[in-house]
Amino acid sequence: MFDIGGSLSGKGDPYGNAVVESANRLLKKELICRNHHTGLEQPRSGLNDYVWWSDNQRLRSTLGYRSPNEFTQQGLVL
């Protein structure tokens, strides 16, 4: 239906989901655990705001203390 593969690197590769696992860890720590939610609607509605903030305002040391969007707009690559 959606043509989604199970892994980026193939079966049995321990690093295949490292990026996703890291993103999930940050999402849980910064969006879910820091806030008290009384139902599922609050974290769902906050997800878009979190992703926008993370892409546009959250500074990353690995990007020279720039946001990911600022880094790519300047034509920089890792």
C-alpha positions as CSV (number, residue, x, y, z in Angstrom):
1,M,0.0,0.0,0.0
2,F,2.6,2.6,1.0
3,D,5.7,0.7,-0.4
4,I,7.7,1.2,2.8
5,G,10.8,-0.9,3.3
6,G,11.7,-2.4,6.7
7,S,15.3,-1.3,6.9
8,L,17.6,1.1,5.1
9,S,20.6,-1.1,5.2
10,G,19.3,-4.7,5.1
11,K,18.5,-7.5,7.4
12,G,20.8,-8.0,10.3
13,D,22.7,-4.7,10.2
14,P,22.8,-3.3,13.8
15,Y,23.2,0.3,12.6
16,G,20.2,0.2,10.1
17,N,17.9,2.1,12.4
18,A,20.3,4.2,14.4
19,V,19.1,7.5,13.0
20,V,15.5,6.7,13.7
21,E,16.3,5.4,17.2
22,S,18.1,8.6,17.9
23,A,15.3,10.8,16.6
24,N,12.8,8.8,18.7
25,R,14.9,9.2,21.8
26,L,15.0,13.0,21.4
27,L,11.3,13.1,20.6
28,K,10.4,11.2,23.7
29,K,12.8,13.2,25.9
30,E,11.9,16.7,24.7
31,L,8.2,16.4,23.8
32,I,6.7,13.6,25.9
33,C,8.7,13.3,29.1
34,R,9.1,17.1,29.8
35,N,5.3,17.7,29.7
36,H,2.4,16.3,31.6
37,H,-0.3,15.0,29.2
38,T,-3.8,14.1,30.2
39,G,-4.6,12.3,26.9
40,L,-3.3,11.4,23.5
41,E,-4.5,14.6,21.7
42,Q,-2.0,16.9,23.5
43,P,1.2,15.1,22.3
44,R,-0.4,14.6,18.8
45,S,-1.1,18.3,18.4
46,G,2.3,19.2,19.8
47,L,4.2,17.0,17.4
48,N,3.9,19.5,14.4
49,D,5.1,22.3,16.6
50,Y,8.0,20.2,17.9
51,V,9.1,19.2,14.4
52,W,8.9,22.8,13.2
53,W,10.9,24.0,16.2
54,S,13.5,21.3,15.8
55,D,14.0,22.1,12.1
56,N,14.0,25.8,12.4
57,Q,15.1,26.9,15.8
58,R,16.9,24.1,17.7
59,L,20.6,24.7,17.3
60,R,22.9,21.7,16.7
61,S,26.5,21.7,17.8
62,T,27.4,19.4,14.9
63,L,26.1,22.0,12.5
64,G,28.1,24.8,13.9
65,Y,25.3,25.9,16.2
66,R,22.9,26.4,13.4
67,S,19.4,25.0,12.9
68,P,19.1,22.3,10.2
69,N,17.2,24.6,7.9
70,E,19.7,27.4,8.3
71,F,22.5,24.9,7.6
72,T,21.0,23.7,4.4
73,Q,19.9,27.2,3.3
74,Q,23.6,28.3,3.5
75,G,24.4,25.4,1.1
76,L,26.5,23.6,3.8
77,V,27.0,19.8,4.0
78,L,28.5,17.5,6.6
